[in-house]
Amino acid sequence: MNRKTLVLPAVVGLLAFALAACGGSGGGGGDGGAIVVGTTDRFTTSKDAPAPFDPAFAYDAGTWNVLRQTVQTLTAVPRGDGEPEPEAARRCRFTDTGNERYECTLREDLKFSDGTPVTAKDVKFSLDRVRAIKSESGPVALLSSIDTIETRGADTVVFHLNTADATFPYKLATPAAGIVNPADYRAGRLRDGFEISGSGPYRMKAETEGGALVKAVFTRNPHYQGQLKPKNDKVELRSFAGADAMGRALDKGDIDLMTRTMSPEQIRELSTATGRHINLVELPGLEIRYLGFNTEAPSVREKAVRKAMAQLVDRGALAAKVYGATAEPLYSLVPTNITGHANSFFNTYGRPSDSQARATLKKAGISTPVKLTLHYTTDHYGPAMKKEFALLRDQLNDSGLFRARIEGTEWSKYRPEQLGGEYAVYGLGWFPDFPDADNFLAPFLDKDNFLGSSYADSRIREELIPASRREADRLGAAESLEEIQDIVAEDVPVLPLWQGKQYVAARDDIQGVEWALNSSSVLQLWELSRGVSD
């Protein structure tokens, strides 16, 4: 497969600055020389989310970033992006000309972190388990092209696919295909709690309070065999209630590095401050934000309502007023720097227009103002989301065509309620599983989709997605991918808003920061080390 057109530059900018910081550049606050990383991701167990780190259940950037440190996959995307390379496997390849049979041979002496050998049967067990559990909020759709999994001896796995899928090596590189120890995971049910048993570069010990993880301590796995070369022996991941608390911890030296999710104000301050012991690194990112619709809900069931909203939203104002230079308008689900992107929403609707939105509603016989509630999560995508949704509300209401209100909910309730169809309109973000246009389209539009959406277009599902996956050279898939985006702009089951950059702030004695995140927002803790500041 020729994927070289998708390779992105590893680093687009490095901004150094000095910020008032108690404790100088020594800092860290970790036990035994651990590098301490801060995050605003919250990890909790509940009735709706009993197993946050089970590969059959976990499907968000935060939980996947924990799994990527601990659970190994057959393939992995290299740190600078590009084609997947063998990881738990020593060799993987399509063995037919139609991209329908994929074979992997495991590395020699591969072991789980407890020293138990990893076999081909363990790989089959792990992936079949995800497919059998089929968690509503889980990543099972990523494995939907698998028909059967065959093992040959102790070290060979053969995937027989039900359709051509040139993106399959990328899917095997995601935690959805993580290899788990059958001694600790049951075939038909989730593993409750925070425990993880894998063969990745680290072991993890969870420290919890009241059903919430406050610290994950990663120590190097002595049995690890793979392509990664950990540059440290111990990393702590600490969860903070918000960006301000995380920033204060970095200032004080209680943590060494912070990443998702910083506020736009923090990024602006860090990018202009000068003179002391913290560096801000800007990295290429593929994060997108969008509005999703429950197309069966009475308020947005009519396509004309969704089209009128698409006609009214001013993405440029939204990005500039809320996120500044850290975001840019997006007119498709596919980011602008991915092969196959089309500006379908701009081509369909042009610039925001009250008159055109009014004409759309009038033609459909819809009475105005249309009453809506715009739902957003208060604690999953950073503190700016409330301001973003207030501006969206105002843009709709100022037209006189809508009477919208906003409502925020904690992520632990928000995601189950959204999947349960309780929200007519809701905001979500997407961090790609892998850097391909397919992964910005199929998860929202195919069967068993991430949104739990009832929207279905037979041409997208039965013709265009399969046609795009037959093309090993992704340039050859562009026509099918662009047509999918045009259909989305016409039907508006989702409404793209903006795409963002990503940032890491670290104390100046931490090395490898420029590799801390790849373009798909994978946290690569193994790249970090502690050195001497200049």
N, C-alpha and C positions, 0 to 999 in steps of 0.2 A: 504494500500500500504506500503510495506516495503522499505523505502528509507535510512535506516541507513547506508548503505554502502557508501553513498555520503557525509556524514558529514565530514567536514574538520576542522582541528584545527583552532581556532579563531585567534590566533596570533602565528607567527613563529619566531618573533624576535623583540626585543626592544633595540634600540641603542640610548643611551643618549649622548649628547655632549654639549659643550658650544661654541657659535658662537658670534663674535662681533655683538652687537645689541644695537643701540642707544635707550635710554628710559628704559633700564632694563627690568624686567619681568612684569611690570605693564601693559604696552601697551594696545592694543585693538582697539583704535580709533573708537569704536562704540558708538552710542547714547544710553543713558539709560542703560548702562551695558551690551549691546548686545555682544555676542561672534561673532567675525568677521572672516569669512572664505573666503579665496581667491581661485579663479579658473581661468584657461585660457579658459574655455568654453565660446563661444561667442553666444549670443542670439539676433537675429535680426529678424525684420519683412521685408518681401519683397513680390513681386508679386508671386515668387515661393514658399515662406514660409510665408504665411500671419498669421498663427496661431501656433507659435512655441510651446505653452503649451496646445494645445487642445489634449486630449487623442486620438482622431481619427486621428491626424496628427503626433504627436511627436513620434519619434522612434530613439533616440540616448541617450547615457549615460547621457549627460548633461541635456537635457530637462526632461528625466525621473527622474533625481535626484531632480528636482524642484517639479515635480508632486508627488513624493513619500512623500513629506512633507505636501502636501495640499489636495490630492485626495485619498480617502480611497478605499480599495479593500476588497472583501469578505474574502479573506485569505491573509496571509503574511508569508514569510519565517522568522523564528526566527533569532535573531541576530547572533547566532553561526552556522547558516545554519541548515539543517535537513528538515523534512517534514513540509509542510505549516500548519499553525495553523489558526483558525478563527480570523478574524480582525473586519470588519464591521458585520460579521456574529457571532452568538454565537455557531452555530453548522453547520458543512458541512460534507457530506459523500456521497459515492456512494451507491445507493439504489438497485443496481442489482449486479449480479455476473460477468457481462461482461464488466464493466467499461464504460457503455454507458448512464447512467442516474445519474446525480449528483444534490443533493439537499442541499440548504443552508437556514437557518433560521436567520433572522436579530436580532441584539441585541435590547433590549428594549430601548426606548427613544433615538434612534439614530437620530441625527439632522445634517443638513448642518451648515456651519459656521454662516449663518444668522439666525439660529434658526428654520428654516423650517424642519419638520419631514422628514426623509428618509424612503421611503416605497419600497416594492418589485417592484412596478411599475417603480420606479426611477431606480432601478438596471436594469430592463429589457430595459427601454428606453436608458440607457447609453450604454449597450453592443450592442443593436440593431442599435443604431446610428453609432457606429464604423463600424459595418458590412455593413450598408447602404451607408455611405459616401465612404468607400473603397478607402481611399486616397492612391495614388500611392506610396508615401514614408512612409506611416503609418504602424501600427502594425496589420492590419486586419488579416494577416495570422495566428496570434496566436489564433484567434477565429474561425478558419476554421472548426474545428471539431464540432461546434455547429450546430444543425439542427434547433431546435426551443427553445424558452425560454417561460416557463409557470410560471404564478404567482398564488399562493394560498393564499387568504386573503392579509393582509397588510404586512406580514413579511416573507413569504416563496417564494423562487425562485427555479424552477426546470429546469435544463438544460438537454434537450434531445439531445444526440450526434449522429452524423451520422456515427460514427465509434468508436470502443473502443479506449480510450485515457487515459492511466494511468497517463500521465503528466498533465492532465487538472487542478488539484488543483494548480499546479505551475503557469499555465497560468492565472488563476484567481487572482494570487498574483501580477501580473504585471500592470503597468498603462494602458495597453490596455483595461483592465477590470475595470478601475477607474470609480467610481460612481460620476456623475456630476448632478448639480441642473437643472432640465428641464426649470426652469424659466429663466435661463441665456444661455441655449444652444438650438439651433434649431435642429430638427431631421435630416434635410437633408443638412445642410451646416456647415462649420467650424466656430468657434468663433474667429474672427480676434483679433490680439493684444495679450497682455500679461496677461489679467485678467483670474483668476481661481476661480471657485465656487465649493468647495468640502466639505467633512466632515472629512478631515485628521487632524493630530495633530496641524497644524499651518494654520493661514491665511497668505496670501502673498500680499505685496504691491510692485509694480514694479516702480523703478526710471529709466527713460530712457533719452537718448540723441540721437537725429537724427535717430530714429527708432531702436536703440540698447539699450538693458538693461544693465545698469552699476551697478545696485544694486538691489537685491531682499531682502526685509525686512520681515522676518518671525516672527510673534507674536503668542503666544499660543492661540489655538482655545478653548474658554471656553465651547463649546458644544461637544467637542470630547469625544467619547465613543469607546474604543478599547483596544487592548492588550499592546500598547506602553505606556511608562511612561516617558514623556518629563522631562528632568532634567534641563531645562532652560526655561525662559519666552520669550527670544528674540534672534534671530540669524540673522546676515546679510551675504549674499552671494555676494561678489564683483567680477566682471569680469575684468580680466587684459588682456592686448594685448599680453603678452608673459610671459614665465617663469621667465626671469630676472627681469622684473618689479614686478612680484608677490613676488619673493625672496627678493627684496629690501624693499618691504612693510612689510614683516615679520621681517626683520632685524631691521627696524625702530620702530616696534611696532604698525604700522598702521593696521595690521591684526593679528589675534591670531593663525591662522592655515592655511596651504595651502596643497592642494592635487593635483588633476589632472589639468595640467600635468606638473610635474617637469622635468627638463632636466637630462640626465645621469650625467652630470658634477656636477649639484647641489646635486644630491644624493650621489655621491662620496665624495664631500666636507663635506656634513653634517654628513656622516657616520664616518668620521675620525677626525672631529674637536672636541675639548675638552674644557670644562670649563665654559660654561656660561648658557644661558637661553632658548635654543631651543632643543627639542627632536625630533629625527627621528624615526618613527615607521615603520617597515617592516611588511606587511600583506600578507596573501595568496591571490593570484590573478588568475583569469582565462581569462585575456585578451589575445587575439591572434591577429596577424597581417598576412595579406595574400595579394596576387595578385589576382585580379578578371579579367576575360576575357569576352569580348563581342564576343561570339563564332560565330556571324554572320559577324564580321568585316573581311575584306579581308586579313589583315596581320596575323591574328591568327585563321582564319576559319579552317585551316588544323590542325588536332589533333597533327600531328608530330611536328609542331612549338611549341606548348605548351609543349609537352613531352620533346623536346630538351631543352627548358628553365628550366624545372624541373630537367633535367640531369645536367645543368650547375650551378645552384644556390648553392653557398656554405653558408648554413645557419649558420654553426659554426663561420665562419669568420664574417658574417653579425652581429650576436649577439655580439660577442666579441669585434669587432672593433668599433661598434656604441654604444652599450648599456652596455657592460661590464657585471658585475654580476647581472644586473637587468633583463636580458632576457636569454632565452635558446632556442636552435633550436627546431623546431616543424615539425614533419613529418606526420601530419594529421590535419584535421580541429578540431579534438577533443583533448583537452589538455591531457597531460600525467597523471594528477591526477584525471581524471574523469573515472568512470566505463564505459567500452566499448571502451577505446582508443586502437588504433592499429597503429603501425609505418609503415603504408602502403606505404608512399612515399620512405622511406629508403629501405623497402623490395623490392620495384619495381625498384628503380634507384641506390641504393647503394651510394657510395661516388661520388662527382662531377667528371665528365669525359668528356673532350672535344671530345675524339675519339668516345665515344658512342653517344654523341649528334650529331656529324657529320654523323655517320652511320644512325641514325634515320632520319635525313633530306634527306640524299642521297637516302635511300630506298623509301622515299615518293616522290622523284623527285623534291624537293624544292631547288630553286637556292639560293645561299648565296652570300653576307650577307643579312639576312632578316632585313628590315628596320622597326623599332618600335619606338613609343613614350611611355614612362612609365610616367603615370600621378600620381601625389600625391597632397594632400591638404597641404597648408602651415600653417594652423592655427587651426587644430582640434585635432591632436595627439601629439603635442609638437614639439619643435624646431629640434629634431634629425632626423625627417623624410626626410629632404632634403639630409642629409649626408647618410642616409640609401639608398635612391634611387640613389644617385651618385655611391655608391658602387655596387648596383645591376647592374646599367648600365655598369660599368667597368667589372664586372664579365662576362656579356654577350659579350661585345665587345672584351675583351681580347682573347676570343676563336676564333675570326675571323669569326664566324658564324652569328653574328648579328651586325647591325649598329644601336644602340639604342641611344636615347636622352631622357632627362627628362624634365618635365614641371610641375610647381607647380601652384595651383589655390586656392583662398580662398574658404572655405567650403560653404559659401552661394551660390556660383556659381558651385562649384565642384560637390556637391551631385545631384542637378537637371541635370547637364550635363551628369553625369555618368548614372543616371536613363534614360536619353534620348538617350542613346546609342552612345554618342559622343566620348567615349574613348574605344579604343581596349583593352588596358591594364591599369589597375588602382590599386592603393593601398588603402586598407581599414583596419580598425580594428574592432574587435567584442568584446563587453562586454556582457556576456550572460544574457538573460532574466531570466534564472533560471539555477541552476547547474546540468544539465543533458546532456548526449551526444546528445539526440534528438535536443536540442537547438543549437548545433553546426553543425547540418546537415540539418534538415528540412528548416530552414530559407534561406538556399542557394540553395536547391535542389528541394523543393516542389513547387507546384503551388503558384502563387502570392508571389514569393520569394522576399527577402529583396534587392537583387541585380537587380531586373527587368530582370533577365537573361532568354534567350531563350533556354538555355540548358535544356534538359529533358531526363531522362532515365526512361522508363516505369517500369522497375523492381524496381527501387528505390521508385518511387511514388506509385505504385499500390500494391507492395508486401512487400518490406523490411521496409519502414517506418510504414505502418499499423501493420506489425507483431511485430515490436519493441514496439509499443504503447499498444499492448495487454498485455505486461508483467508488472505486478505490481511490482514484484521484478526485479530490473534493471539488476541484474546479468543474469537473464534469457533472457534479450534482447541483450546480448553481441554479439551473433553470427550474428544476423541481422545487428547490428550496425557496426561490423567489415567488413561485406561484402559490406556495403555502402561505407566505407572508401576505400576499395580495388578498387571499380569501379571508385571512384573519382581520385585515383592515376593513373588509366589507361587512363581516358578521360581528366583529368586536366581542368575542367571548372573553378577551382580555384587552387591556388598554395600556400599552407601554408608556412609561413616563420619562425615565432618565437612566443613564449608565454612569458608573462612578469609577474613580481612581481608588487606590488603596494605599495606606500609609502605615509605617512602623516607626515608633519613636523609641530610642534606646539610649542608655547611658554609654558614654564614649569608650568604655573599656570592653564593650561587647562586640565581638567580631562575627562576620557572617550575616549581618543584618540584611544586607541586600538580597540574600537568598531566603530570608525568613518566610516569605510568602511567594508562591508562584502565581501565574495569572489567573488560575482558577481558585485562588484564595486558600490553597492548601498550606497549612502551617507546617513548616519543615524544621522542627526543633533540633534535629540532628545536625543542622548546619551551624548552630550557634556555639561560640566558644568565648572564653574570657581571656583578654589580652591586656597589654599595657597601653594606656591612652597616650596620645602624642603630647 
